[in-house]
Amino acid sequence: MQLSVNGIETFIATGGRPFDASIPAVVMIHGAGFDSSTWALHSRWFAHHGFSVLAPDLPGHGRSSGKPLPTIAGMADWTAALIAAAGATKARLIGHSMGSLIALETSVRHPDKVSGLALIGTAATMTVGPDLLKAAEANDPAAIDMVSIWGLGFKAELGGSLAPGLWMHQGAQRVLQEARSGVLYNDLNACNAYQNGLAAAAAVKVPATFILGERDMMTPAKAGKTLAAATPNARTVVLAGAGHMMMVEQPDELLAALQ
C-alpha cells in the first residue's frame, strides 16, 4: 500500500493482506541499501497469522519517495510517525542490521509506540570499514560486492537456496544494484556514526529477542550477545552456521525464533 508519512509517499508491503489497525501490528525494518523485499517470506506469515504488517521501503529506498534519512535517530522518529500514520497505537518492531538499530532507537525515543522488539543481525556499534565506506561514497560496484560477500554465510555462498534455481548471492547484489545513487553510502554512514546502542539497550522496557548468526561477519554473534546482555528482559537465539542474511539463508529457523 501507499501511505504518506511526514510528507513522504511511502511504499509499504503488508504481507498480502490489507493493514488492519484493530489487530496487533508488526513493523519490519530492512537493512542498509535494501528494501521491503527483505521480508517477502516472513511478512506473509505474520499477515496470515493474526497480525497486521507494515514492511516499508524506508524514505529514498525502493518504491518510496524522498531522500534517505541521514541518521538512525531520524529513521527512528520516522518509524514512530509511520505507526501513527497507519492508525496503529503501537507495534512490535522487527529489524535487521541497520533496521535493528532503528527499532532499538525507536523503542527508547517513542516507548509508547513499541510493544516488543526482535533484533536480527545486530550489535551496539556497526563500524563500517573505511574501504567499504569509501567505495559506497564513490558509488563503486565494489561496495556491493563487499556487502554481498561479507553478508552471506559460508554455506549460503555454496548454494542451498530453498527456492529452486535462485542464487542468494546474486539476489542480494541485485537489490543493492537497484538502489538509488548514494543510498548505500547514506545507510552505512548512519550505522557507522550511531553510538547510542548500549545506552538505548539499557532503557528498553519491552520484551526483546536477539537473533544472531553464528558465522555473521558483519555483526558477529559475540557483539550481538554483548548488546543483549545490556538489555533487560532479553532472550538470545543463535542460528547455527548462519551469516548476516538470515532471512534468506535460514528462513524457517528465523521464523521459529521470531515466533
C-alpha positions as CSV (number, residue, x, y, z in Angstrom):
1,M,0.0,0.0,0.0
2,Q,1.0,3.7,-0.3
3,L,0.9,5.9,2.7
4,S,2.1,9.5,3.3
5,V,4.5,9.6,6.3
6,N,5.8,13.0,7.3
7,G,5.1,14.1,3.7
8,I,7.0,11.2,2.2
9,E,5.0,8.9,-0.1
10,T,5.9,5.6,1.3
11,F,5.5,2.1,-0.2
12,I,4.6,-0.5,2.4
13,A,4.3,-4.2,1.9
14,T,1.6,-5.7,4.1
15,G,2.1,-9.4,3.5
16,G,-0.7,-9.9,1.1
17,R,-3.5,-8.7,3.4
18,P,-4.8,-5.2,3.9
19,F,-3.5,-3.5,7.0
20,D,-6.0,-3.6,9.9
21,A,-5.2,-1.3,12.8
22,S,-7.6,-3.1,15.1
23,I,-5.3,-6.2,15.4
24,P,-1.7,-6.4,16.7
25,A,0.7,-4.7,14.4
26,V,4.2,-5.7,13.3
27,V,6.7,-3.3,11.7
28,M,9.5,-4.9,9.7
29,I,12.5,-2.7,9.1
30,H,15.1,-3.6,6.4
31,G,18.9,-3.1,6.5
32,A,21.3,-0.7,4.7
33,G,20.7,-0.4,1.0
34,F,17.9,-2.9,0.9
35,D,14.1,-2.5,0.8
36,S,10.9,-4.3,1.9
37,S,11.6,-7.3,-0.3
38,T,13.8,-8.4,2.6
39,W,10.6,-9.5,4.3
40,A,8.9,-11.2,1.3
41,L,8.5,-14.5,3.2
42,H,8.2,-13.5,6.8
43,S,5.7,-10.7,6.2
44,R,3.3,-13.2,4.7
45,W,3.4,-15.5,7.7
46,F,2.6,-12.7,10.1
47,A,-0.1,-11.3,7.9
48,H,-1.8,-14.7,7.7
49,H,-1.4,-15.5,11.5
50,G,-3.3,-12.8,13.3
51,F,-1.1,-9.7,12.7
52,S,-1.2,-6.6,10.6
53,V,2.1,-6.0,8.8
54,L,3.9,-2.8,7.9
55,A,7.1,-3.5,5.9
56,P,8.1,-0.2,4.5
57,D,10.6,0.9,1.9
58,L,12.4,3.5,4.1
59,P,12.5,7.0,2.6
60,G,14.6,7.1,-0.6
61,H,14.6,3.3,-0.8
62,G,12.8,1.0,-3.2
63,R,9.4,2.5,-4.2
64,S,9.3,5.2,-1.6
65,S,9.9,8.9,-2.4
66,G,12.1,11.4,-0.6
67,K,15.7,11.4,0.3
68,P,17.2,8.7,2.6
69,L,17.3,9.9,6.2
70,P,20.9,10.5,7.4
71,T,20.8,9.3,11.0
72,I,19.5,6.4,13.0
73,A,17.6,8.8,15.3
74,G,15.9,10.4,12.3
75,M,14.9,7.0,11.0
76,A,13.5,6.1,14.4
77,D,11.4,9.2,14.6
78,W,10.1,8.4,11.1
79,T,9.2,4.8,12.2
80,A,7.1,6.2,15.0
81,A,5.4,8.5,12.5
82,L,4.7,5.5,10.3
83,I,2.9,3.7,13.1
84,A,0.8,6.7,13.8
85,A,0.1,7.4,10.1
86,A,-1.2,3.8,9.7
87,G,-3.6,4.3,12.5
88,A,-2.0,1.9,14.9
89,T,-1.3,2.7,18.6
90,K,1.8,0.6,18.9
91,A,3.6,-2.2,17.2
92,R,6.2,-4.9,17.6
93,L,9.3,-3.9,15.7
94,I,11.4,-6.4,13.8
95,G,14.6,-5.0,12.4
96,H,17.6,-6.5,10.5
97,S,21.1,-5.0,10.7
98,M,20.6,-1.2,10.3
99,G,16.9,-1.9,10.8
100,S,17.7,-3.4,14.2
101,L,19.3,-0.1,15.3
102,I,16.3,1.8,14.1
103,A,14.0,-0.5,16.0
104,L,16.1,-0.2,19.2
105,E,16.3,3.6,19.0
106,T,12.6,3.8,18.3
107,S,11.8,1.8,21.4
108,V,13.5,4.4,23.7
109,R,12.6,7.6,21.8
110,H,9.0,6.5,21.4
111,P,8.3,3.9,24.0
112,D,4.5,4.4,23.8
113,K,4.6,3.1,20.2
114,V,6.5,-0.1,20.8
115,S,5.1,-3.4,22.2
116,G,8.2,-5.6,21.6
117,L,11.5,-5.9,19.7
118,A,13.1,-8.5,17.6
119,L,16.7,-7.5,16.6
120,I,18.3,-9.6,13.8
121,G,22.0,-9.4,13.0
122,T,22.6,-6.7,15.5
123,A,25.4,-5.1,17.5
124,A,25.7,-2.0,19.8
125,T,28.0,-0.4,17.2
126,M,28.1,-1.2,13.5
127,T,31.5,0.1,12.5
128,V,32.0,0.2,8.7
129,G,35.4,-0.4,7.3
130,P,37.0,2.6,5.6
131,D,37.4,0.8,2.3
132,L,33.7,-0.1,2.2
133,L,32.6,3.3,3.2
134,K,34.9,5.0,0.6
135,A,33.6,2.6,-2.2
136,A,30.0,3.3,-1.3
137,E,30.5,7.0,-1.3
138,A,32.0,6.8,-4.8
139,N,29.2,4.5,-6.0
140,D,31.8,1.9,-6.8
141,P,30.3,-1.5,-7.5
142,A,33.0,-2.9,-5.2
143,A,30.9,-1.7,-2.3
144,I,28.0,-4.0,-3.4
145,D,30.5,-6.9,-3.8
146,M,31.8,-6.4,-0.3
147,V,28.4,-6.2,1.3
148,S,27.1,-9.3,-0.5
149,I,30.3,-11.4,0.1
150,W,30.5,-10.5,3.8
151,G,26.8,-10.7,4.3
152,L,26.2,-14.3,3.4
153,G,27.5,-17.2,5.5
154,F,29.8,-19.9,4.1
155,K,27.0,-22.4,3.2
156,A,24.9,-19.8,1.5
157,E,27.8,-19.0,-0.9
158,L,27.8,-22.6,-1.9
159,G,24.1,-22.6,-2.8
160,G,21.3,-24.2,-0.9
161,S,18.5,-21.7,-1.5
162,L,15.1,-23.1,-0.6
163,A,13.7,-21.6,-3.8
164,P,14.9,-23.8,-6.6
165,G,17.0,-22.0,-9.2
166,L,17.8,-18.9,-7.1
167,W,21.3,-17.9,-6.1
168,M,21.3,-16.0,-2.8
169,H,24.5,-14.1,-3.6
170,Q,23.2,-12.6,-6.8
171,G,19.8,-11.9,-5.3
172,A,21.4,-9.7,-2.6
173,Q,23.5,-8.0,-5.2
174,R,20.6,-7.3,-7.5
175,V,18.6,-5.5,-4.8
176,L,21.7,-3.3,-3.9
177,Q,22.3,-2.6,-7.6
178,E,18.7,-1.3,-7.9
179,A,19.2,1.2,-5.0
180,R,19.4,4.9,-6.0
181,S,22.8,6.6,-6.1
182,G,24.1,7.4,-2.6
183,V,21.6,5.3,-0.7
184,L,24.0,2.6,0.4
185,Y,26.6,5.2,1.5
186,N,23.9,7.1,3.4
187,D,22.9,4.0,5.3
188,L,26.4,2.7,6.0
189,N,27.4,6.1,7.2
190,A,24.4,6.3,9.5
191,C,25.3,2.9,11.0
192,N,28.9,3.9,11.4
193,A,28.0,7.1,13.2
194,Y,25.5,5.5,15.7
195,Q,26.9,5.3,19.2
196,N,23.8,5.0,21.4
197,G,23.3,1.3,21.2
198,L,24.3,0.3,24.8
199,A,22.5,3.2,26.4
200,A,19.4,2.5,24.4
201,A,19.5,-1.2,25.2
202,A,19.6,-0.4,28.9
203,A,16.5,1.7,28.6
204,V,14.4,-0.9,26.8
205,K,11.1,-1.5,28.6
206,V,9.6,-4.3,26.4
207,P,10.5,-7.9,25.7
208,A,13.4,-8.2,23.2
209,T,14.6,-11.1,21.1
210,F,18.1,-11.1,19.7
211,I,18.6,-13.4,16.7
212,L,22.2,-13.8,15.7
213,G,24.1,-15.7,13.0
214,E,26.8,-18.0,14.3
215,R,29.0,-17.1,11.3
216,D,28.0,-13.5,10.8
217,M,31.0,-11.5,9.6
218,M,29.2,-8.1,9.6
219,T,27.7,-8.1,13.1
220,P,29.5,-11.0,14.9
221,A,27.4,-13.0,17.3
222,K,29.7,-12.0,20.1
223,A,28.8,-8.4,19.6
224,G,25.1,-9.2,19.5
225,K,25.4,-11.1,22.8
226,T,27.0,-8.0,24.4
227,L,24.1,-5.9,23.4
228,A,21.6,-8.5,24.6
229,A,23.4,-8.6,27.9
230,A,22.8,-4.9,28.3
231,T,19.1,-5.3,27.6
232,P,16.5,-6.1,30.3
233,N,14.1,-8.9,29.6
234,A,16.0,-10.1,26.6
235,R,16.4,-13.6,25.1
236,T,19.0,-14.6,22.5
237,V,18.8,-17.2,19.7
238,V,21.9,-18.1,17.7
239,L,21.3,-19.7,14.3
240,A,24.0,-22.3,13.7
241,G,26.1,-21.8,10.6
242,A,24.1,-18.6,9.6
243,G,25.7,-15.5,8.3
244,H,24.2,-12.0,8.3
245,M,21.5,-12.5,5.7
246,M,19.4,-14.9,7.9
247,M,16.1,-14.1,6.1
248,V,17.3,-16.0,3.0
249,E,19.9,-18.3,4.5
250,Q,17.7,-19.8,7.2
251,P,14.2,-18.5,6.7
252,D,12.4,-21.3,8.7
253,E,14.8,-21.1,11.6
254,L,14.4,-17.3,11.7
255,L,10.7,-17.6,11.7
256,A,10.7,-20.0,14.6
257,A,12.9,-17.6,16.5
258,L,10.5,-14.7,15.8
259,Q,7.6,-16.7,16.9
